[in-house]
Amino acid sequence: MKMKAAILGPGNIGIDLMIKILKRKRLDLVMMAGIDPNSYGLKLAQEKGIKTTIEGIDGILKAGNIDIVFDATGAKAHQVNAPLLKKAGIFAVDLTPAAVGPYCIPAVNLDYDSDVDNVNMVTCGGQATVPIVYAMNRVTPVEYAEIVATLSSKSAGPGTRQNIDEFTETTSNALVKVGGAKKGKAIIILNPADPPLMMRNTIYCKCDVSRIEEIVSSVNAIVTEVKKYVPGYHLKVAPYADGERIVAMVEVEGAGDYLPKYSGNLDIITSAAVAVAEHYADQNEGAN
Amino acid sequence: MKQIRIIDVTLRDGMHAISHQLSAHEMGKIAQKLDESGIGMIEIGHGDGIGGSSLQYGLAKSLDREYFEAVSTVLKNCKMDVLLIPGIGTIEDLKVAMEYGAHTVRVATHVTEADVSEQHIMFAKKNGLEAIGFLMMSHMASVEKVAEQAKLMENYGADTVYVTDSAGAMVPNDVKMRISAVKEAINIPVGFHAHNNLGLAVGNTIAAIEAGATVVDGSVRGLGAGAGNTQLEALVAVLNKMGYDTGIDLYKLMDIGQNVIDPIMCRPQIISNDALAIGYAGAYGSFLLHARRAAEKFGVDSRDILLELGRLKTVGGQEDLIIDVAIELSKKQKTK
């Protein structure tokens, strides 16, 4: 029996998740939950033959047979949803900045404790840059990591725009907690150019630059790991030493599942969320 | 006499021209002089605003907090203002400025992205600050778009909205059309911030005032990104001749220029080839020194970098792209 999954929040992220889960066929997507009966995402789910509810979290809890919930609502909503999901014994993959559970970057720390029942997906900028910082830090300690994520304006929805401080704060926390840097800073830039640019990320790390060769191979290795779940992830500029810092750049081309390919920022966080859910399924199938 | 409000940006935009290397102690000394000249408000801190000290934009000599402390303790009549670019600075950074009595925050976004300022403008108003919306790179959007985005900022609670020519790329008619349209669209004062890359900073500022702007920026000696800002001494002289009351003592301002600012300048604040390329291409003013550095490192012409950055429609803050562009250009050179 495949594990049963539901998506809470039928916005851009929810829709992209839906398409990915249906495409991969590893999980059994049984419900899309929202609160607005006119939501486009709910309509789309119905067209694909997926059950929908406009009762939000209550609709999911009433269904009674769900193992995994992707929460793509907002930070405040997830604060409310998290304890309810926990009580119902449902594994939560949190795509909001609420960060109730530990941060997870699949290429780095899928090995969180087995009793964890709520995992936070950080931010798109975090998913794109933390692996690089981690790869440098496993060679030589990173004293300071700074990242700049540039997104096309079209791909940044109202959730990101109204909570831009949460984006920078969550991302810089993850550079430290998951990436291993002693200090972190994150900057986000929205660019309205048309045609839209691909999501690009620059990573600056202060560390021992004499270890550049090992750093390059460590970074190449982690890029291969990330590519396993985000095929459009690639190094734009390989790490190089510039004075006392290392600079590297990565670009993320989306799979074009829901939003066009320039929306790599959407793709990387939904792909990472699916990777976490599939990992959970691999670990727990048969157990329930 | 006709009134005009002036905000001095010598100690904020001016930091770009000296790679943010003014110490808090030096900043405090200059702030005191500016206060004595009769300027009503000064903007201070890293060139990219609060939280701007970074590897991306350059580390500042002192911490934000140290600048606020040094300046706030010397000001008597003049008020302190800080710049906040959402995505770089946060409300947490603003709270630090508030501890030191910041009176005003200017919340700056790219001209088409005003909605990222909602959180910060609302916070500022709720906490008793003056909030000014700052639409950067206004030359990149249509007149209608600039007016629409200004309206958003007014709706969030802004007290004033600025049309900001971050690239120094506008000619006087561009300025007039944008200021008039914004003035028409909103019921709060309209401001203008110029750069001198095309040699038009004073002229454009006057064009803005004639079109209805009632708040304008300047910096002593024009110290600022690219070819610098509107040179404040010159602007005050012009405004005096036009019958405006600025409340600023022209001689004192000139003395600050000669005795205080000239000695700290790393190079003359002129329209260099690179600055002109920025204004011509419409690229962000603070790219100047970063482009020069990248040009040297990768062996390409800095003007080519700047023109390419304009062609790519880059926005403020994308200093990292400069490296990328320089690498691509150097690859092309090699294959030639």
Interface residues (C-beta under 8 A of the other chain):
Chain A: Y144 E146 V148 T150 S153 P158 R161 Q162 N163 I164 D165 F167 T168 E169 K185 I187 I188 I189 L190 N191 P192 A193 R200 T202 Y204 K206 K236 V237 D242 R245 V247 M249
Chain B: S54 L55 Q56 P86 G87 I88 T90 I91 E92 H110 T112 E113 D115 V116 E118 Q119 H120 K297 L312 K313 T314 V315 G317 Q318 D320 L321 I323 D324 I327
